[in-house]
């Protein structure tokens, strides 16, 4: 089949685009608002975008009821900091609970029954139990095209200034073993995947 996204002429029950660019890692973003209140939300449009120095991004639309920036977006811009927490299979339910559209200022850590850990180089807290945390300094926001101006499309970039890795996910050879912490990823629709198995291919050179 072929379709043009602008025309939405795919003829399927739902647009398949999000089911094609998969799996997508989940950026579980924790921030603080200007009053110091914590916020936590998962973003499936997330990824690393550079390694020297390490930088990451997450994409967010607008809150439909305002419209206004989503809390993670607004907090990162206003305070200049955010943390990426690794969402794992063991924390899948808590991650899902934290995706609820709670009123601004309401604590998703409490709603999901999660404990907070202090960060080392930034003020937003980390998710206790998550095996990986990336402490980030906000870099910039890029406004993207949007079919609905009231929903918006924004990409928020941050520079990773501190990294926490749980000792138990590092194997005897000193490498991170992804199968030990089983990160989850977003597929299309309401589907997710978990990393249980890996394979190795060496480059020809």
C-alpha positions in Angstrom: 0.0 0.0 0.0 0.9 3.7 -0.3 -0.5 6.7 1.3 0.2 10.4 1.8 0.3 11.4 5.4 -1.1 14.9 4.7 -4.1 13.3 3.0 -4.6 10.6 5.6 -5.7 8.3 2.8 -4.4 5.0 4.2 -7.8 3.5 4.5 -6.9 1.7 7.8 -8.7 1.9 11.1 -5.8 4.0 12.6 -2.8 5.8 11.1 0.0 3.2 10.9 2.9 5.6 11.1 3.6 5.0 14.8 3.6 1.3 14.1 6.4 1.6 11.5 9.1 3.5 13.3 9.5 0.9 16.1 10.6 0.1 18.7 10.9 3.5 20.2 12.7 3.9 23.6 10.6 5.6 26.3 12.0 8.7 27.9 10.5 8.8 31.4 11.1 12.4 32.1 11.2 13.9 35.6 11.2 17.6 36.2 10.5 20.3 38.8 8.2 23.3 38.3 9.2 26.7 39.4 7.7 26.1 42.8 9.7 22.9 43.3 6.9 20.5 42.7 7.9 17.2 40.9 6.5 16.0 37.7 7.0 12.6 35.9 5.8 11.6 32.5 6.7 9.1 29.7 7.5 10.1 26.2 7.7 7.6 23.4 9.2 10.1 20.9 12.5 10.1 22.7 16.1 9.1 21.8 19.8 9.9 22.1 20.9 12.3 19.4 24.6 12.7 20.0 27.4 11.1 22.1 30.2 13.6 22.2 28.9 15.2 24.4 25.9 12.9 25.0 22.6 14.7 24.2 19.0 13.5 24.2 15.6 14.7 23.0 12.0 14.2 23.7 9.0 15.4 21.8 5.8 16.9 23.3 2.6 18.5 22.0 0.5 21.0 23.9 -1.9 20.2 26.7 -5.3 20.1 24.9 -7.3 21.7 27.6 -5.4 25.0 27.7 -3.6 24.8 25.2 -0.3 25.1 27.1 3.0 23.4 27.2 3.0 20.0 28.7 4.6 20.1 32.2 7.8 18.2 31.2 8.3 20.7 28.3 7.5 23.8 30.3 9.4 22.8 33.4 12.6 21.9 31.4 12.5 25.3 29.7 11.8 27.3 32.9 14.2 25.5 35.2 16.8 24.4 32.7 16.9 20.8 33.9 15.3 17.3 33.6 16.1 13.7 34.2 15.5 10.7 31.9 14.7 7.6 33.9 14.8 4.2 32.3 11.4 2.6 32.1 11.7 -1.2 32.6 9.4 -4.2 32.4 9.2 -4.3 36.2 8.1 -0.7 36.3 5.7 -0.9 33.3 2.6 -0.3 35.4 4.0 2.6 37.2 5.1 4.1 33.9 1.6 3.7 32.5 0.0 5.3 35.6 2.3 8.3 35.3 1.1 8.9 31.7 -2.3 10.1 33.0 -3.1 13.7 32.3 -3.1 14.9 35.9 -3.6 18.6 36.7 -0.5 20.7 36.6 1.3 20.6 39.9 0.0 17.2 40.9 2.7 14.7 41.8 2.9 11.7 39.4 5.4 10.0 41.7 2.8 9.8 44.4 0.0 8.8 42.0 2.1 5.9 40.7 3.4 4.8 44.1 7.0 5.6 43.3 9.8 6.8 45.5 12.1 9.7 44.6 15.9 9.7 44.8 18.0 12.9 44.8 20.0 13.6 41.7 23.7 14.5 41.8 24.0 17.5 39.3 20.5 18.7 38.8 17.5 19.4 41.0 14.8 17.1 39.6 14.4 13.8 41.4 15.1 10.4 40.0 12.8 7.3 40.0 13.9 4.8 42.7 14.1 1.4 41.2 15.0 2.5 37.7 18.4 1.1 36.8 19.5 4.0 34.6 19.1 7.8 35.1 20.4 10.5 32.7 20.7 13.9 34.4 20.3 16.6 31.8 20.7 20.3 31.3 18.2 21.9 28.9 19.7 23.0 25.6 16.9 24.2 23.2 13.4 23.6 21.9 12.6 23.2 18.2 9.1 23.9 17.0 8.0 21.4 14.4 5.1 21.5 11.8 1.7 20.6 13.2 -1.6 19.8 11.5 -3.3 21.2 14.5 -1.8 24.4 15.8 -3.7 24.0 19.1 -1.9 20.7 19.7 1.6 21.8 18.5 4.8 19.7 18.0 7.9 20.6 20.0 11.2 18.8 20.4 13.1 19.5 23.6 16.9 18.8 23.6 19.1 18.3 26.6 22.8 17.7 27.3 23.5 14.7 29.6 25.7 15.9 32.5 25.4 12.9 34.8 24.7 9.2 34.4 23.6 6.7 37.0 23.9 3.0 36.2 22.8 0.3 38.7 25.8 -2.0 39.4 23.8 -5.2 38.8 23.2 -4.4 35.2 26.9 -4.3 34.4 28.2 -7.8 33.6 31.5 -9.4 34.5 33.3 -8.0 31.5 32.3 -4.5 32.3 29.6 -4.0 29.7 26.0 -3.0 30.3 23.7 -6.1 29.9 20.4 -4.9 28.6 18.8 -8.2 29.3 19.4 -7.7 33.0 17.2 -4.6 33.3 14.8 -5.3 30.4 13.9 -1.8 29.1 10.5 -1.5 27.5 9.8 0.3 24.3 6.7 1.7 22.6 5.3 0.1 19.4 2.2 1.3 17.6 -1.3 1.6 19.1 -1.3 0.4 22.7 1.5 -2.1 22.2 4.9 -2.3 23.9 7.9 -4.5 23.6 10.6 -5.6 26.1 14.3 -6.5 25.3 14.9 -10.1 26.4 17.4 -11.2 23.8 20.2 -9.6 21.8 22.5 -10.6 19.0 26.0 -9.3 17.9 27.3 -8.4 14.5 30.7 -7.0 14.1 31.4 -4.3 11.5 33.4 -5.4 8.4 36.2 -2.9 9.3 
